[in-house]
Amino acid sequence: MDTRGTNDPAAEERELPVGAAVVVTVLAGLCGAAVLLAVLHGLGWTAPGLGWLVAKGAVKLGVGGAVGLAAAVTWFRARRTGRGRKES
């Protein structure tokens, strides 16, 4: 969103950072896929192996999410304390 021409000085403060926007977009996509699967299940449309694929994806998401969260916390701490910066 381009806020250069607005009279609202706090407009830039309300914008989401790029990382947060990506997270929100991914979560919206996952929620949309979950709703679609729920609707298809309610209609009785199933595919062989779908439950196995969903369970496998959930395990990968759980493990990857935990590792990613730990890496993100470590990165933010290093960035905040200045240890992650290169010396020139």
N, C-alpha and C positions, 0 to 999 in steps of 0.2 A: 504494500500500500504506500503510495506516494503522499506524504504529508507536508511537502515543502510549501504548498500554496495555502495551507489552512491557517486560521487565526487561533487555533487551539494549541497552546504550547505543550500541553501534556499528551498530544496525540502520539508522539514517538514513544513515550513511556508505556503506552498501552499495547504496543505491538509485541507479538511473540518473537522470541529469538528463533533462528533457523532450526536449531536442534529440537526445540519444543514443537515447532510446526511440523517437523518430520514425525515426531513421536505421536502427535495428535492425528496426523494423516494415517499412519500405520494402524493405530488403535481403531480409528474409524473403519478402515478396511477390514480388520479382523472382526469387529462387531457386525459389520454388514455381512460378512461370510457366515458368521454364526447364525444370524437371523435367517439367511437364505437356507442354511442346512436345517434349521428348525422348521421352516415352512415346508421344505421338501419332505422332511420326516413326518410332519403332520398330514401331508397329502398321501403318505404311504409310498413315496418314491424312494427306493433305496438302491444302492449299487453294492454288489459283492465286494467286500474288502474295505468299504468306506469307513467302518468303525475302526479297523486296524490302522488305516491311514491317519485318521483323526487322532487316535491314541498316540501314534508314533510322532505326529506333529506336536502334540501337547507335551510329550516328554522332551523333545528337542527345544520347544519354546521355554519350558520350565528351566532346563539346564542352561540354555543359552541366555535366558533372561537373568538368571542369578549371576552367571559369569560376567555378563555385560554390565549389570548393575554394580558389581564389585569393581570392575575396571573403570566405570564412569566415576564412581566415588573416589577411587585412587587418583584418577586423572584430575578431577576437580580439586582435590586436596593439594596435589603437586602444583597445579596451576595457581592456586590461591596463595601458597606459601612462596612461590617463585622458584622452586627447585626444578620445575619442568622446563625452564627457559634456558636457551643456549647463550653462552657467554661469547661476545664478539671481540 
